[in-house]
């Protein structure tokens, strides 16, 4: 039985959408793409960097080209608000086994930038980790076994190990239906992962009944690891909410605080959405409406937190809040 989530969900009042949204869409990219979304964003070597997902097709005809055409583009910014997309795409995987790579997440560790990404293959979905120094050449460090995706890295070692959040696809043991939770794993070298534990599950989030998983990589505060997550509720009565014949899901963004020394311990979780689909560009006219998916979060020196999120699986947007307000939301629950 599907747990019913309230029909109307609203964003927290501490969050502020950038009035110039979207910060990046197909019209701002110097090549012919249809959907520009689910980007990883970070600061690296003095510049803001955005690696974004390209899905090709026609906005006018509301059609998408085959999955194997998907690749990753790149944009740069001096202020994190105004972006210039490069005419050169930066990452693509496709061969007899691999269909595509997509949904990048960027984390700077030391003086290098690491990218988590999802990989569709002919035998399941895998999670990948690559490293780059210039966004022109990437070294792939690891690819998980199926089925795993939505991986994000913490920006430093904890207890001597690298740590990541992830969302496995435990379909068979759940009766063949969606019911995906958030897990946490450790690695000595970013290649071999283990010591895995459940971090939190669907039933722990009042605004989810389908799946919960990582969103943007965590950022460090003096109170703990500030961590966003995606939460999905499904309503069988929903009809056509995008280009497809039916879209029954809604994606919202939540936020929690994890212990600095033991991120397997949740210090607090806001029990309402941090961001819920509300604006016209989140609920109307997109490939899949009612979708918000944060992929990047940057804590500025003045306490402002920039949260970059894919909207309606079509465009890339920005919302901001003060770090103290976000931490307070988590601790007050």
C-alpha positions, 0 to 999 in steps of 0.5 A, spaced: 500 500 500 502 506 498 503 511 503 499 518 501 503 524 502 500 531 502 497 533 495 501 540 497 508 541 499 511 547 500 518 550 501 521 552 507 521 560 508 529 560 509 530 558 502 530 563 497 530 562 489 534 566 485 529 571 481 533 570 474 532 562 474 534 558 470 541 559 471 542 555 465 538 552 460 538 549 453 538 556 450 544 558 453 548 552 451 552 553 444 550 547 441 543 543 440 541 540 446 534 539 449 535 538 456 540 541 461 539 539 468 542 535 474 549 538 474 554 538 479 557 544 481 563 546 486 569 551 486 575 549 483 582 553 482 578 560 483 572 559 479 565 556 479 565 550 475 558 546 473 558 539 469 551 538 467 547 533 463 545 534 456 539 530 453 538 531 446 532 532 442 527 537 441 523 542 446 518 544 440 516 537 439 517 534 446 521 528 443 528 525 446 533 522 442 536 515 444 539 514 451 546 513 448 546 520 445 547 523 453 553 526 455 556 532 460 557 539 458 561 544 462 560 551 464 564 556 468 562 562 472 566 568 476 560 569 481 556 562 481 550 566 478 552 568 471 554 562 467 558 561 460 557 554 457 563 551 453 562 549 446 566 543 448 563 537 452 567 534 457 565 527 458 561 521 455 561 514 456 558 509 450 560 502 448 558 495 447 556 495 454 555 502 457 549 506 454 551 512 457 554 516 463 549 522 467 548 526 473 555 528 475 556 530 482 563 534 484 567 534 490 574 537 491 578 533 496 585 536 497 587 539 490 583 535 485 576 534 483 572 528 483 566 526 480 561 521 481 556 519 476 551 514 474 552 509 468 547 505 464 549 499 462 546 493 458 546 489 465 544 494 470 546 501 473 553 502 476 555 508 480 562 511 477 567 515 480 573 519 476 578 524 478 580 530 474 585 536 474 582 540 468 576 537 466 579 535 460 581 529 462 578 524 467 581 518 470 575 513 472 577 510 479 572 505 480 565 503 477 560 499 482 556 493 481 549 494 479 545 496 481 547 503 484 547 510 483 546 517 486 553 517 489 556 523 493 563 524 496 564 527 502 570 533 501 575 530 506 577 523 509 573 521 516 576 516 520 582 515 515 577 513 510 573 516 504 566 516 505 560 516 500 552 516 500 549 512 495 542 509 493 542 502 492 536 499 487 533 493 492 528 491 487 527 484 488 527 484 495 522 489 496 517 485 491 519 488 485 517 495 487 520 502 488 522 502 495 529 505 495 533 508 501 540 512 503 546 508 505 553 510 507 560 506 505 567 507 506 573 506 502 581 507 503 582 509 496 576 511 492 576 504 489 574 499 494 568 500 498 565 497 504 563 497 511 556 499 508 550 501 513 543 504 512 543 511 513 536 513 513 530 510 509 523 512 506 519 511 512 523 516 516 521 522 511 514 524 512 514 527 505 516 521 501 513 514 500 517 511 494 525 513 495 530 517 498 537 518 496 543 523 496 543 530 492 548 535 493 555 532 496 555 534 504 558 541 506 562 542 512 560 546 518 562 547 525 555 543 527 556 538 522 555 535 515 550 539 512 547 534 507 541 535 502 537 529 500 532 527 494 525 525 497 520 522 492 512 521 493 508 517 488 501 518 487 497 513 482 492 518 480 497 523 477 496 523 470 500 527 464 505 531 468 510 532 462 512 529 455 510 522 457 504 519 457 504 519 465 508 522 470 506 519 477 512 522 481 514 528 485 521 530 487 522 534 493 529 536 497 530 535 504 536 537 509 539 533 514 545 534 519 550 529 520 556 528 525 562 530 523 566 525 526 561 519 525 557 521 519 553 515 520 549 518 526 544 523 524 544 529 528 537 532 526 533 532 520 528 537 517 521 533 517 518 538 511 521 539 504 527 544 504 525 545 497 518 543 493 516 544 486 512 551 486 514 555 481 512 555 474 518 553 471 518 547 476 511 545 475 509 546 468 512 546 461 518 541 463 520 534 461 518 531 467 514 536 472 514 537 479 521 535 480 527 538 484 533 535 484 539 538 488 546 536 485 551 542 488 551 546 494 557 551 496 558 554 502 560 561 501 565 565 506 559 570 508 555 564 510 550 564 504 549 557 501 548 556 494 544 550 492 544 548 485 538 544 483 535 541 476 528 543 475 523 539 471 528 535 468 529 540 464 533 546 466 538 548 472 536 553 477 539 556 484 536 557 491 540 560 497 539 560 504 544 562 510 548 556 513 545 558 520 538 557 518 539 551 515 543 548 521 537 550 525 532 547 521 535 540 522 536 541 529 529 543 530 527 537 526 
